[in-house]
């Protein structure tokens, strides 16, 4: 089965020194991307068409449902919002890896009925994921069992956030401090409930701090690959500085997915790494 590897975005001003200026450049190295932009605003039709033109048929977008659905509406009475979302992204339908809900920490076990109704209303042609943040869903009690059971029954993936590296880091850079403020501190329960388990690995701004905490994912992703198609997204506090971690992880990732391309020889490599 296939392991897809990507980043939470496809563009950053600092990436120009690595030859990555556009989505087309990004798609030559990575085969999937988190679609974080749709959490905040829907793209215009011409932008969606441009995304299509800049990628290839093996590339996969993993767009978030808009916050107007997941946060403001709390999954209720949002049929019109859903219809607009799917309509706008329809040109990319064959390149969707997964649509996923990032639910707020206020979304509690008592609201699981709303989640099941929402998921049951979605088009069957796509793969879906759900990222929860309420503490009860990480307590290994009945709430978490109910969540996992309901997702598994529907073949919906539980999105796994591993924020251990950034929270364990002693770094006092502005980016690290901001990442610790924004990223939930929840345990990374490695549970596969669907056919496309998604792992979001939030590294620190130190490669040496991040690598040991990635090691368990090496074996877990290999295990999941036997029966599913995992997705791995790699973050750092300052995404402009993600490539030292990418370079350090790449040999391990190539063991899991031999079809990964070789990393380019980037300019000024000695000073950058």
Secondary structure, DSSP 8 states (H G I E B T S, - for coil): ---EEEES-S--GGGGGGT--SHHHHHHH-SEEEETHHHH----HHHHHHHHHTS-TT-EEEEB--HIIIIISTTSS-HHHHHHHHHHHGGGGGGB--EEEE--TT--GGGHHHHHHHHHTS-TTS-EEEE---GGGGSSSHHHHHHHHHHHHHT-EE-EEE-HHHHH----SHHHHHHHHHS----------SSS-EEEEE--S-HHHHHHHHHHHHHHHHHHHTTS--EEEEE-SSGGG-HHHHHHHHHHHHHH-TTS------TTHHHH-
